[in-house]
Amino acid sequence: MDHDDLHTWSRRAADWIRAYHAGLRDRPVRPRGAYGAVLSRLPAAAPEQAEPIEAIFADFEVLGPVAMTHWQHPRFMAYFPANAAPASMLAEQLVNGMAAQAMLWQTAPAATEVEVAMIAWLRQALGLADHFQGTIHDTATTATLSAILTMRDRCSGWASVADGIAGGPRLRV
């Protein structure tokens, strides 16, 4: 696939996504098949040659949506919705196109500094004092890990940051 094909198929995917969301209410929330229903429809071995994108997209349309829990469904009340607002999908596409690795300032100054500004805006919106700081986490797992590490470091009086935790007190959550 080249960038011209990407342009064509991105438009087709955007049309598919719009139709998917428009008809989401009419779908069952959870898949009705049993384990192995999708697996049985896949080849036992990878194809020797690349398949045309038309065939891959058709497989996606037939196999994917009927065998997925639809997190954005209006009757799905478990867990939490997963970034499917149109603005979020567009932002994800742009970030994906850049293949950004926003791990730290050196790898993505723009992302880091926008995050700093957004945290300040959130702090202001919540009426918190200027000394409050934070970061934006991509998942609940990352947020939980950060909270646990912060608790560990705070319990050690921040000694774990400089000295590590070997030989220190036994910590539990």
C-alpha positions as CSV (number, residue, x, y, z in Angstrom):
1,M,0.0,0.0,0.0
2,D,1.3,3.4,-0.9
3,H,0.1,6.8,0.4
4,D,-2.3,7.2,-2.5
5,D,-3.9,3.9,-1.5
6,L,-3.9,4.9,2.1
7,H,-5.8,8.0,1.1
8,T,-8.5,6.0,-0.7
9,W,-8.8,3.3,2.0
10,S,-8.8,5.9,4.8
11,R,-11.8,7.5,3.2
12,R,-13.5,4.1,2.9
13,A,-12.7,3.3,6.5
14,A,-14.1,6.7,7.6
15,D,-17.3,5.9,5.7
16,W,-17.4,2.5,7.3
17,I,-16.9,4.0,10.8
18,R,-19.7,6.5,10.3
19,A,-22.1,3.8,9.2
20,Y,-21.0,1.6,12.0
21,H,-21.8,4.2,14.6
22,A,-25.0,5.2,13.0
23,G,-26.2,1.6,13.2
24,L,-24.7,0.6,16.5
25,R,-28.0,0.8,18.4
26,D,-29.3,-2.0,16.1
27,R,-26.5,-4.4,16.9
28,P,-26.3,-6.8,19.9
29,V,-24.0,-5.4,22.5
30,R,-22.0,-8.6,22.8
31,P,-21.1,-11.2,20.2
32,R,-23.4,-14.2,20.1
33,G,-20.9,-16.7,18.8
34,A,-18.9,-19.2,20.8
35,Y,-15.1,-19.4,21.0
36,G,-13.6,-20.7,17.8
37,A,-16.3,-19.2,15.5
38,V,-13.9,-16.7,14.0
39,L,-10.9,-19.0,14.3
40,S,-12.6,-21.7,12.2
41,R,-13.1,-19.2,9.4
42,L,-9.4,-18.2,9.2
43,P,-6.8,-20.2,7.1
44,A,-4.7,-22.6,9.1
45,A,-1.5,-21.0,7.7
46,A,-0.6,-17.5,6.6
47,P,-1.0,-16.8,2.9
48,E,2.1,-17.2,0.8
49,Q,1.4,-14.0,-1.1
50,A,-0.1,-10.7,0.0
51,E,-3.8,-10.4,-0.4
52,P,-5.5,-7.4,-2.0
53,I,-6.7,-4.8,0.4
54,E,-10.2,-5.3,-1.0
55,A,-10.2,-8.9,0.3
56,I,-8.7,-7.9,3.7
57,F,-11.3,-5.2,4.2
58,A,-14.1,-7.6,3.2
59,D,-12.8,-10.1,5.7
60,F,-12.8,-7.4,8.4
61,E,-16.4,-6.4,7.6
62,V,-17.6,-10.0,7.7
63,L,-15.6,-11.3,10.7
64,G,-14.9,-8.3,12.9
65,P,-18.1,-6.5,13.9
66,V,-20.2,-9.6,14.6
67,A,-17.6,-11.0,16.9
68,M,-16.8,-8.0,19.0
69,T,-18.3,-6.4,22.2
70,H,-19.4,-3.0,21.1
71,W,-18.0,-0.7,23.8
72,Q,-19.7,2.4,22.3
73,H,-23.1,0.7,22.2
74,P,-25.7,2.8,24.1
75,R,-26.7,-0.3,26.1
76,F,-23.1,-1.3,27.1
77,M,-22.8,-0.3,30.7
78,A,-19.6,-2.2,31.7
79,Y,-16.1,-0.9,31.9
80,F,-15.7,2.5,30.2
81,P,-16.0,3.9,26.7
82,A,-12.8,3.7,24.7
83,N,-11.9,6.9,22.8
84,A,-14.5,6.8,20.0
85,A,-15.6,10.4,20.0
86,P,-15.1,11.7,16.4
87,A,-12.5,14.2,17.6
88,S,-10.6,11.5,19.4
89,M,-10.6,9.2,16.3
90,L,-9.3,12.1,14.2
91,A,-6.6,12.9,16.7
92,E,-5.6,9.2,16.9
93,Q,-5.3,9.1,13.1
94,L,-3.1,12.2,13.0
95,V,-0.8,10.8,15.8
96,N,-0.7,7.4,14.1
97,G,0.3,9.1,10.8
98,M,3.3,10.7,12.6
99,A,4.1,7.4,14.4
100,A,4.8,9.6,17.5
101,Q,6.5,8.1,20.4
102,A,5.7,10.7,23.1
103,M,7.6,9.1,25.9
104,L,9.5,12.2,27.1
105,W,10.2,15.7,26.0
106,Q,13.1,14.7,23.7
107,T,10.9,12.4,21.6
108,A,8.0,14.7,21.3
109,P,8.4,18.3,22.6
110,A,5.0,19.4,21.2
111,A,3.1,16.6,22.8
112,T,4.9,17.1,26.2
113,E,4.3,20.8,26.2
114,V,0.6,20.5,25.1
115,E,0.2,18.1,28.0
116,V,1.7,20.6,30.5
117,A,-0.7,23.3,29.2
118,M,-3.7,20.9,29.4
119,I,-2.9,19.9,33.0
120,A,-2.7,23.6,33.9
121,W,-6.1,24.2,32.3
122,L,-7.6,21.3,34.1
123,R,-6.1,22.5,37.4
124,Q,-7.6,25.9,36.8
125,A,-11.0,24.5,35.8
126,L,-11.1,22.4,39.0
127,G,-10.0,25.5,41.1
128,L,-6.9,23.8,42.4
129,A,-3.9,25.7,43.7
130,D,-1.1,26.5,41.3
131,H,1.3,24.0,42.9
132,F,-0.8,21.0,41.8
133,Q,0.8,19.1,38.9
134,G,0.2,15.9,37.0
135,T,0.4,13.9,33.8
136,I,-2.1,12.4,31.4
137,H,-2.2,8.6,31.4
138,D,-3.2,6.6,28.4
139,T,-4.9,3.7,30.3
140,A,-6.2,2.8,33.7
141,T,-3.3,0.4,34.0
142,T,-0.7,3.1,33.5
143,A,-2.5,5.3,36.0
144,T,-2.7,2.5,38.6
145,L,1.0,1.7,38.2
146,S,1.9,5.4,38.6
147,A,-0.2,5.6,41.7
148,I,1.4,2.5,43.2
149,L,4.9,3.7,42.4
150,T,4.1,7.1,44.0
151,M,2.7,5.4,47.1
152,R,5.9,3.3,47.4
153,D,8.1,6.3,47.1
154,R,6.1,8.4,49.5
155,C,6.1,5.5,52.1
156,S,9.9,5.4,51.9
157,G,10.1,9.1,52.5
158,W,11.3,9.3,48.9
159,A,14.5,7.3,49.8
160,S,13.4,4.6,47.2
161,V,14.0,7.1,44.4
162,A,17.6,7.6,45.3
163,D,18.5,4.3,47.0
164,G,16.1,1.8,45.5
165,I,14.0,-0.6,47.5
166,A,16.4,-3.5,48.2
167,G,17.0,-3.9,51.9
168,G,14.3,-1.5,52.8
169,P,11.1,-2.2,54.6
170,R,8.6,-4.7,53.2
171,L,5.8,-2.7,51.4
172,R,2.3,-4.0,50.7
173,V,-0.7,-2.7,48.8
